[in-house]
């Protein structure tokens, strides 16, 4: 490898950033070109540091990995993005991959595995934590995916929220499951009602369950 792979570390905890820097700089193939603690700071630093790979925490003060990937990939499509997080919920993994993430790894990963995954992503591959592989493949082949995208015109996240609504989940429960605010959940549900042409949760749930039974 002729040049070092430049890595930008994004995490709102300084102790995590410090630990990652120490790990990555032990390998002669990598160079930490910068650190950021928010999505805003990340977008400001990219033109200055020109990273090859961004290690992006899923939960940031001003956004999540889904928003982060969307923003970064829209502006800088050639930069490779790896989500490094403690969140392993299937729907978050799938949403982040759809947003353009090149990898999704959990923070309990071994140091040497993290380094090899960074190099693999830099070389053009996609990586996924071994503990997630089976469940993600199951999500990919789920028959509900086709229904969610093509029939109701809902985004994957909206479809997930609608599924929870049909199960009788409250906004607070949905917010906790998705790691978002209740206000954001209400906004999603309002958008869903418009797309489904319904006026309340009961009508939406009835419509959703009826459509699912036709799959």
C-alpha positions, 0 to 999 in steps of 0.5 A: 500500500503506497499511501496511508489511508486517512481516517476521520473519527466522529464520536461525541465522547472524547475518550472514545475518540482518543481510544480509536486514535491510539488503536488506528495509529498503531498500524502503519497503513492508517493515519487519523486525519481528524476528529469530530464530535458532531455531524456539523463539525464533520461536514466542516472538517471533510474539505480540510482533512480530505478523509478516505474513510469516516468512522461515524458513531450512530448517535450524535448530538445533532443527528444519527447515522442515517442522517449522517450517511445521507449528508456525507454521501450526497456531498462526498460520494467517494468517501467511504463511511463505516458506522461504529456503534453500540446499536445493533437493532436490525431496522437501524442497520438496514436504514443506515445501509440504505442511506449509503453506509459502506460498513456497520460495525459494533463497538465491541469489535477487536482492534485488529478486526476494526483495522482490517475492516477499514482497509477492506472498505477503503479497497471498495468492499462493504463490511458488516459485523459478523453478529448482524449478518444472519438477521440482516439477510433475513430482513433483505429477503423479507416479503414485507420489504416489497410491500413497504416500498412499492405498495404504500410508498412509505420509506423503510423507517415509515414502514417500521413505524407503521408496523409498530403502530399496528401493534398498538405501540405508543409514540414513546415506545416507538421513539425509544426503539428508534432512538428519536424524539417523540416529536419526530415520531409524531411528524413521521406519523402525520406524514404516514397518515397523508400517504395512506389517506387516513385520519387516525391511528385506528384507520392506519392500523386497519389499512396496514393489517389489511394490506399485509394480509394480501401479501 
